[in-house]
Amino acid sequence: MRGHDDFDQALAHWLDAESVTPAPSDSLERVVAATRHRTPRPAWLAGLGSHWVGGGVVAGPSPRGRSLSGSGLRWSTAMLLLLLIAALLGGAIAIGAGLLRSSPRPIGGISHLAYGLDGDIYLADADGQNSVRIADGGDGQCSGFGGEGPMWSPDGRYLAYRSAWNDTCSGSVHLSDANGQPVASFPGAGWLISWSPDSTRVATWLDLFHTVGIYGVDGTRQALLTASRGCAGSGDHDPLWSPDGQSVVAAGCEMPIDGRPPRVVLGRRDPHVAADSPDGTRVAYVTSSDDGRSRRTSLVVADVDGTELQVLTSQTDYQDPAAEIVYFSNIIWSPSGDRVAFTRSTDTIAGSPVAAELRVLDVSSGAQTTIATDKSISALSFSPDGDRILFTTRDGNEVEGLWAVDADGSDKRALVPGSGWGDWQPLAPGS
C-alpha cells in the first residue's frame, strides 16, 4: 500500500505543477522516478495506458511540456482524459449491475404479493418471485394459516391472515406490517379478512354468527357487537363494513359501531355473489329463482337506486338432461368501475363435470370477454391500474394455482403453483 500512496502523492503534486505555465520540463521524469518501486499494474491495465499514452512520446522538452505525437495533447491532459474515461466506464458498469439486480417494475402500482401455501404465509414480488415466508403454520392440530379474500389493508400498510379454527381450535387473526413483521394478534374466527375502509380496524367473529369484535391495528378491542335473534344469517359470511366505516353487516343485521341497536337488513350482502363498486354508486349481484321446472340465474349490475344497467341471465330447463346449470360468483370491480370480473361455472342435470370461466363484463356496452378457463376459477382482484387480474384455479386433478392475466385475456402467467389464496398489495394514494 505504501507504493500506491507514494504514487498518489506524486501524481497530485505533478498535476498541480502542470496547472502552472510554463511547467517544469522534468516533471514527467520525477513522476516516473517516484513510481519505479510500485508494484506494476495488471498487464491488461498497463497495456491500455502504455500503448495509448506512452507509445507516442516526443523526445526532448517543450515550452508547453511533453505532448503526444501527432495529437498536440499534453501528458497531463491525456492522463486526465484517461482518468475521466475510467470513471465513466466504472459508473456505467455499476449502474448496469444495479439495473440487473433491481426487482421488476411493480405491476400496475403493486409492490408485493402476499399468499398462503401449505399453511404458511409468504411475501413476494408482484410476479411471485423472491418469496419469503413470514409465518410458519407448523404441523399441529391447530396450526396453519389461511383465509379468503383480501389480505392487505386498503392503504397497503398492513396484511392480515387467520390461524386454524374448528371445533377444538378457537382461531386468531394475525396482523403484520408491509415487510412481514408481526404487529398484533387477537381472537377471531371466520373466512374473509374484513378491513375497515380507513385501514385502522378489523372486524371478526368472536362467537360465530352471534358476536363481532372490532380491533385496532395495535390489537386492542374497540367494540363488541351482538347480533340480535331476528338477524338470520344467509350463509357462512363474515362481517362486512359499511362504506362509511360506521357499522358492519353480519348475520343479516347492520350493527353500528357506536352501540346503537342493530337493524335487520335484506338484500345482496353475500360477499361471494355481490360486490359494491369502488365509489359506492353501483352494485353487482346474483339472483336466482327455481319453480321446480326450471332455474333462472342472473348477474345484475345496477345503480344503488335499483336501476338495472346490465343483466346476464341463464335459464335451465330441468327436463333436458344435457341442459347446463349456470352459476355466477366471485364478483370483483375494476378500480375505475367500468368493468366487472366474475366466475361463470356450469354443471349439467346429468352430473357432467363442472367447468368454469373467468369473464370480464364491460358495464357500458355489456360485452363479455372470457380470459381464463379451468375446472374451478375465482377472481381475487384487479391491479390498481385495472390492467391485470389476480385469480386462483383448481384443475381436474384438484391442483391449485395462483395466476395473473391481462384484463383482455393476454399474458396469462402462473405466479405460485399450489397456492389457492393471495392478494396484491395496493399502494397508498401518492405513492
C-alpha positions as CSV (number, residue, x, y, z in Angstrom):
1,M,0.0,0.0,0.0
2,R,3.0,2.3,0.6
3,G,3.8,2.3,-3.1
4,H,0.3,3.4,-4.0
5,D,0.4,6.2,-1.5
6,D,3.7,7.5,-2.9
7,F,2.3,7.4,-6.4
8,D,-0.9,9.2,-5.5
9,Q,1.1,11.9,-3.7
10,A,3.5,12.3,-6.6
11,L,0.7,12.4,-9.2
12,A,-1.2,15.1,-7.1
13,H,2.0,17.3,-7.0
14,W,2.6,16.7,-10.6
15,L,-0.9,17.8,-11.7
16,D,-0.6,20.9,-9.5
17,A,2.7,21.7,-11.2
18,E,1.2,21.1,-14.7
19,S,-1.5,23.6,-14.0
20,V,1.1,26.3,-13.8
21,T,2.5,27.7,-17.1
22,P,5.3,27.1,-18.0
23,A,5.6,23.6,-16.4
24,P,9.0,22.3,-15.4
25,S,10.4,20.3,-18.2
26,D,11.5,17.4,-15.9
27,S,8.1,16.8,-14.3
28,L,7.4,13.6,-16.0
29,E,10.8,12.1,-15.2
30,R,10.2,12.9,-11.5
31,V,6.9,11.1,-11.5
32,V,8.4,8.1,-13.2
33,A,11.2,8.0,-10.7
34,A,8.8,8.2,-7.8
35,T,6.9,5.2,-9.0
36,R,9.7,2.8,-10.1
37,H,9.3,0.8,-6.8
38,R,5.5,0.5,-7.1
39,T,4.0,-2.9,-7.9
40,P,3.2,-3.0,-11.6
41,R,-0.4,-2.8,-12.7
42,P,-2.1,-5.9,-14.2
43,A,-1.0,-6.4,-17.8
44,W,-4.4,-5.5,-19.3
45,L,-4.4,-2.2,-17.5
46,A,-0.8,-1.4,-18.1
47,G,-1.2,-2.2,-21.8
48,L,-4.2,0.1,-22.1
49,G,-2.4,3.0,-20.6
50,S,1.1,2.4,-22.0
51,H,0.0,1.7,-25.6
52,W,-2.0,4.8,-25.9
53,V,-0.1,7.3,-23.8
54,G,3.5,6.1,-23.6
55,G,3.8,4.9,-27.2
56,G,4.0,8.3,-28.8
57,V,6.2,10.4,-26.6
58,V,8.2,13.1,-28.4
59,A,11.8,13.2,-27.1
60,G,13.0,16.4,-25.6
61,P,11.4,19.1,-23.6
62,S,8.8,21.5,-24.9
63,P,7.9,25.0,-23.8
64,R,4.4,23.7,-23.0
65,G,5.5,20.4,-21.5
66,R,5.6,17.0,-23.1
67,S,2.8,16.1,-25.6
68,L,1.5,13.1,-27.6
69,S,2.9,12.8,-31.0
70,G,0.6,13.9,-33.8
71,S,-2.2,14.9,-31.4
72,G,-0.9,18.0,-29.6
73,L,-2.2,16.7,-26.2
74,R,-0.2,17.4,-23.2
75,W,0.7,14.4,-20.9
76,S,-1.4,15.9,-18.1
77,T,-4.4,16.3,-20.4
78,A,-4.0,12.8,-21.6
79,M,-3.8,11.4,-18.1
80,L,-6.9,13.4,-17.0
81,L,-8.8,12.0,-20.1
82,L,-7.8,8.5,-19.1
83,L,-9.0,9.0,-15.6
84,L,-12.3,10.5,-16.8
85,I,-12.8,7.6,-19.2
86,A,-12.1,5.1,-16.5
87,A,-14.6,6.8,-14.2
88,L,-17.3,6.9,-16.8
89,L,-16.7,3.2,-17.6
90,G,-16.8,2.3,-14.0
91,G,-20.0,4.2,-13.4
92,A,-21.7,2.6,-16.4
93,I,-20.7,-0.8,-15.2
94,A,-22.0,-0.1,-11.7
95,I,-25.3,1.3,-13.0
96,G,-25.8,-1.6,-15.3
97,A,-25.2,-4.1,-12.5
98,G,-27.7,-2.2,-10.3
99,L,-30.3,-2.4,-13.0
100,L,-29.7,-6.1,-13.3
101,R,-30.1,-6.6,-9.6
102,S,-33.2,-4.4,-9.2
103,S,-36.6,-6.1,-8.9
104,P,-39.1,-5.9,-11.8
105,R,-41.2,-2.8,-12.2
106,P,-44.3,-3.1,-10.0
107,I,-47.4,-4.4,-11.8
108,G,-49.9,-1.6,-12.0
109,G,-48.9,0.1,-8.8
110,I,-48.3,-3.1,-6.8
111,S,-45.1,-3.7,-4.9
112,H,-45.8,-7.1,-3.2
113,L,-47.8,-10.3,-3.4
114,A,-49.0,-12.0,-0.2
115,Y,-50.2,-15.5,-0.4
116,G,-50.8,-18.7,1.5
117,L,-49.2,-22.0,0.7
118,D,-49.3,-25.3,2.6
119,G,-50.5,-23.5,5.8
120,D,-47.7,-20.9,5.6
121,I,-47.8,-17.2,4.6
122,Y,-45.4,-15.7,2.2
123,L,-44.4,-12.3,0.8
124,A,-43.0,-12.0,-2.7
125,D,-42.6,-9.6,-5.6
126,A,-45.8,-8.8,-7.5
127,D,-45.0,-11.5,-10.0
128,G,-44.4,-14.2,-7.4
129,Q,-40.6,-14.1,-7.5
130,N,-38.2,-13.7,-4.5
131,S,-40.7,-15.1,-2.0
132,V,-40.0,-15.0,1.8
133,R,-42.0,-17.0,4.4
134,I,-43.3,-14.6,7.1
135,A,-45.5,-17.1,9.1
136,D,-44.8,-20.8,9.6
137,G,-48.0,-22.7,10.1
138,G,-46.3,-25.7,11.7
139,D,-47.9,-29.1,11.6
140,G,-50.0,-29.4,14.7
141,Q,-53.8,-29.9,15.1
142,C,-54.5,-26.2,15.5
143,S,-51.6,-24.9,13.2
144,G,-51.7,-23.5,9.8
145,F,-52.7,-20.1,8.4
146,G,-55.3,-19.3,5.7
147,G,-58.3,-17.2,4.8
148,E,-60.3,-15.9,1.8
149,G,-60.4,-12.6,0.0
150,P,-58.2,-9.6,0.7
151,M,-55.2,-9.8,3.0
152,W,-53.9,-6.3,2.7
153,S,-55.4,-3.2,4.3
154,P,-56.8,-0.8,1.7
155,D,-53.8,1.6,2.2
156,G,-51.4,-1.3,1.7
157,R,-49.6,-0.8,5.1
158,Y,-50.7,-4.0,6.8
159,L,-51.7,-7.5,6.0
160,A,-53.9,-9.9,7.9
161,Y,-54.3,-13.7,8.0
162,R,-56.0,-16.3,10.2
163,S,-54.8,-19.2,12.2
164,A,-56.7,-22.5,12.0
165,W,-60.1,-22.7,13.8
166,N,-62.5,-25.5,14.2
167,D,-64.4,-27.3,17.0
168,T,-61.2,-27.7,19.0
169,C,-59.2,-24.6,17.9
170,S,-60.6,-21.1,18.7
171,G,-58.6,-19.3,16.0
172,S,-57.0,-15.9,15.9
173,V,-56.3,-13.1,13.5
174,H,-52.7,-12.0,12.9
175,L,-51.5,-8.6,11.6
176,S,-48.1,-7.9,10.0
177,D,-46.6,-4.7,8.6
178,A,-45.7,-4.4,4.9
179,N,-42.4,-6.1,5.5
180,G,-44.0,-9.1,7.1
181,Q,-43.0,-8.2,10.7
182,P,-45.7,-9.1,13.3
183,V,-47.8,-6.2,14.6
184,A,-50.6,-7.7,16.6
185,S,-52.9,-10.8,17.1
186,F,-56.3,-11.2,18.6
187,P,-59.0,-13.9,18.8
188,G,-61.2,-14.4,15.8
189,A,-62.9,-17.0,13.6
190,G,-64.3,-16.7,10.1
191,W,-63.1,-16.7,6.5
192,L,-62.7,-13.2,5.0
193,I,-60.4,-10.6,6.4
194,S,-62.7,-7.6,7.0
195,W,-60.6,-4.4,6.9
196,S,-62.3,-1.1,7.6
197,P,-62.3,1.4,4.7
198,D,-59.8,3.6,6.6
199,S,-57.4,0.7,7.3
200,T,-57.4,1.2,11.0
201,R,-59.7,-1.7,12.2
202,V,-60.6,-5.3,11.6
203,A,-64.0,-6.9,12.2
204,T,-64.1,-10.6,13.0
205,W,-66.4,-13.2,14.6
206,L,-65.7,-14.0,18.2
207,D,-68.8,-16.2,18.7
208,L,-69.7,-17.3,15.2
209,F,-72.9,-15.7,13.9
210,H,-73.6,-14.1,17.3
211,T,-70.8,-11.7,18.5
212,V,-68.5,-9.5,16.4
213,G,-65.2,-8.0,17.7
214,I,-63.8,-4.7,16.3
215,Y,-60.0,-4.5,16.8
216,G,-57.4,-1.8,16.0
217,V,-54.1,-2.5,14.3
218,D,-52.5,-2.5,17.7
219,G,-54.6,-5.5,18.8
220,T,-56.8,-3.5,21.1
221,R,-60.5,-4.4,21.1
222,Q,-62.5,-1.2,20.4
223,A,-66.1,-2.6,20.3
224,L,-68.1,-5.7,20.9
225,L,-71.3,-6.1,18.8
226,T,-74.0,-8.6,19.2
227,A,-76.4,-9.8,16.5
228,S,-80.0,-10.0,17.8
229,R,-82.3,-13.0,17.4
230,G,-84.1,-11.5,14.5
231,C,-80.9,-11.4,12.4
232,A,-80.9,-14.7,10.5
233,G,-77.7,-15.3,8.6
234,S,-77.9,-16.5,4.9
235,G,-74.7,-18.5,4.9
236,D,-71.1,-18.7,6.2
237,H,-70.4,-15.0,5.8
238,D,-68.1,-12.7,7.7
239,P,-68.9,-9.2,9.0
240,L,-68.8,-6.6,6.1
241,W,-68.0,-2.9,6.7
242,S,-70.4,-0.2,5.5
243,P,-68.7,2.2,3.1
244,D,-68.5,4.9,5.7
245,G,-66.9,2.6,8.3
246,Q,-69.5,3.4,10.9
247,S,-71.2,-0.1,11.0
248,V,-70.8,-3.7,10.0
249,V,-73.3,-6.0,8.4
250,A,-73.3,-9.6,9.7
251,A,-75.8,-12.4,10.0
252,G,-78.5,-10.3,8.3
253,C,-78.0,-7.3,10.7
254,E,-76.4,-3.9,10.3
255,M,-74.7,-3.2,13.6
256,P,-73.5,0.4,14.3
257,I,-70.0,0.7,15.9
258,D,-71.3,3.4,18.3
259,G,-73.6,0.9,20.1
260,R,-76.9,1.9,18.6
261,P,-79.4,-1.1,18.3
262,P,-78.8,-3.3,15.2
263,R,-81.4,-3.4,12.5
264,V,-82.3,-6.2,10.1
265,V,-81.2,-5.6,6.5
266,L,-82.3,-7.5,3.5
267,G,-80.7,-7.8,0.1
268,R,-77.4,-8.5,-1.5
269,R,-74.8,-8.9,1.3
270,D,-73.3,-12.3,0.4
271,P,-69.7,-11.4,-0.4
272,H,-69.4,-14.4,-2.7
273,V,-72.3,-13.2,-5.0
274,A,-72.4,-9.4,-4.5
275,A,-69.9,-6.5,-4.7
276,D,-70.2,-2.7,-4.4
277,S,-68.4,-0.6,-7.0
278,P,-65.3,1.3,-5.7
279,D,-67.2,4.6,-5.5
280,G,-70.3,3.0,-3.9
281,T,-72.7,4.2,-6.6
282,R,-73.4,0.7,-8.1
283,V,-73.7,-2.9,-7.1
284,A,-73.2,-6.2,-8.9
285,Y,-75.1,-9.1,-7.6
286,V,-76.5,-12.6,-8.4
287,T,-80.2,-13.6,-8.2
288,S,-81.7,-17.0,-8.8
289,S,-85.2,-18.5,-8.8
290,D,-86.4,-22.1,-9.1
291,D,-90.0,-23.1,-9.8
292,G,-89.3,-26.8,-9.9
293,R,-89.4,-26.9,-13.7
294,S,-86.6,-24.6,-14.5
295,R,-83.9,-22.5,-12.8
296,R,-83.2,-18.8,-13.7
297,T,-79.9,-17.3,-12.7
298,S,-78.9,-13.7,-13.4
299,L,-75.9,-11.5,-12.9
300,V,-77.2,-7.9,-12.5
301,V,-75.2,-4.6,-12.5
302,A,-77.4,-1.8,-11.1
303,D,-77.3,1.6,-9.6
304,V,-77.8,1.7,-5.9
305,D,-81.3,3.1,-6.5
306,G,-82.1,-0.2,-8.2
307,T,-81.9,0.9,-11.8
308,E,-80.5,-2.1,-13.8
309,L,-77.7,-1.3,-16.1
310,Q,-76.7,-4.8,-17.3
311,V,-78.4,-8.2,-16.8
312,L,-76.8,-11.5,-17.8
313,T,-79.4,-14.3,-17.5
314,S,-79.3,-18.0,-17.9
315,Q,-82.3,-20.3,-18.0
316,T,-82.0,-24.0,-17.2
317,D,-84.7,-26.5,-18.2
318,Y,-84.8,-29.4,-15.7
319,Q,-86.5,-31.6,-18.3
320,D,-83.4,-31.6,-20.5
321,P,-80.6,-33.8,-19.1
322,A,-78.0,-32.1,-21.2
323,A,-79.0,-28.6,-20.1
324,E,-76.4,-26.5,-18.3
325,I,-77.0,-25.2,-14.8
326,V,-75.2,-21.9,-14.7
327,Y,-73.8,-20.2,-11.6
328,F,-72.3,-16.7,-11.3
329,S,-70.0,-15.9,-8.4
330,N,-66.7,-14.2,-7.2
331,I,-67.6,-10.7,-8.5
332,I,-64.9,-8.0,-8.4
333,W,-64.9,-4.5,-9.8
334,S,-62.2,-2.7,-11.7
335,P,-60.7,0.3,-9.9
336,S,-62.5,2.8,-12.3
337,G,-65.8,0.9,-12.1
338,D,-66.1,0.4,-15.8
339,R,-65.7,-3.4,-15.7
340,V,-66.7,-6.4,-13.6
341,A,-64.9,-9.7,-13.5
342,F,-66.7,-12.8,-12.3
343,T,-66.8,-16.6,-12.5
344,R,-69.3,-18.3,-14.7
345,S,-69.4,-22.0,-13.8
346,T,-71.6,-24.8,-15.2
347,D,-72.9,-28.2,-14.3
348,T,-75.5,-30.4,-16.1
349,I,-78.6,-32.1,-14.9
350,A,-76.9,-35.4,-15.7
351,G,-74.0,-34.5,-13.5
352,S,-71.3,-33.8,-16.0
353,P,-68.0,-32.4,-14.7
354,V,-68.1,-28.7,-13.6
355,A,-66.4,-26.2,-15.9
356,A,-65.6,-22.6,-15.0
357,E,-64.7,-19.4,-16.9
358,L,-63.2,-16.2,-15.7
359,R,-65.0,-13.4,-17.6
360,V,-64.9,-9.6,-17.8
361,L,-68.0,-7.6,-18.4
362,D,-67.9,-4.1,-19.8
363,V,-70.6,-2.3,-17.9
364,S,-71.4,0.3,-20.5
365,S,-71.6,-2.0,-23.6
366,G,-72.5,-5.3,-22.0
367,A,-69.7,-7.0,-23.9
368,Q,-68.2,-10.1,-22.3
369,T,-64.6,-11.5,-22.6
370,T,-63.6,-14.9,-21.4
371,I,-60.0,-14.6,-20.2
372,A,-59.3,-17.9,-18.5
373,T,-60.9,-21.4,-18.1
374,D,-60.4,-24.3,-15.7
375,K,-62.4,-26.7,-13.6
376,S,-62.6,-24.0,-10.9
377,I,-61.7,-20.3,-11.0
378,S,-62.0,-17.5,-8.5
379,A,-61.2,-13.9,-9.3
380,L,-59.4,-12.2,-6.5
381,S,-58.6,-8.6,-7.5
382,F,-57.7,-6.2,-10.3
383,S,-54.4,-4.4,-10.3
384,P,-54.7,-0.7,-9.2
385,D,-54.5,0.4,-12.9
386,G,-57.1,-2.2,-13.9
387,D,-54.8,-3.8,-16.5
388,R,-54.3,-7.2,-14.8
389,I,-56.4,-9.6,-12.7
390,L,-55.2,-11.9,-10.0
391,F,-57.1,-15.2,-9.7
392,T,-56.9,-18.8,-8.5
393,T,-57.6,-22.1,-10.3
394,R,-58.2,-25.7,-9.5
395,D,-57.7,-28.2,-12.3
396,G,-59.2,-31.6,-12.9
397,N,-56.6,-33.1,-10.6
398,E,-57.6,-30.7,-7.8
399,V,-54.2,-28.9,-8.1
400,E,-54.5,-25.3,-7.1
401,G,-52.5,-22.3,-8.5
402,L,-52.3,-18.6,-8.3
403,W,-52.3,-16.8,-11.6
404,A,-52.4,-13.3,-13.2
405,V,-53.7,-12.3,-16.7
406,D,-54.3,-9.1,-18.6
407,A,-57.9,-7.9,-18.5
408,D,-58.2,-8.7,-22.2
409,G,-57.1,-12.3,-21.7
410,S,-53.5,-11.9,-22.8
411,D,-50.2,-12.6,-21.0
412,K,-51.6,-15.3,-18.6
413,R,-48.9,-16.3,-16.1
414,A,-48.6,-18.8,-13.3
415,L,-47.4,-16.9,-10.2
416,V,-47.5,-19.5,-7.4
417,P,-48.3,-23.2,-8.2
418,G,-50.1,-24.9,-5.3
419,S,-51.5,-21.7,-3.8
420,G,-55.2,-21.1,-3.6
421,W,-55.2,-17.7,-1.9
422,G,-53.3,-14.5,-2.4
423,D,-53.6,-10.7,-2.6
424,W,-51.7,-7.9,-4.3
425,Q,-50.6,-5.1,-2.2
426,P,-52.2,-1.8,-3.1
427,L,-50.2,1.4,-2.7
428,A,-51.5,4.4,-0.9
429,P,-52.5,7.4,-3.0
430,G,-49.5,9.5,-3.9
431,S,-47.0,6.6,-3.6
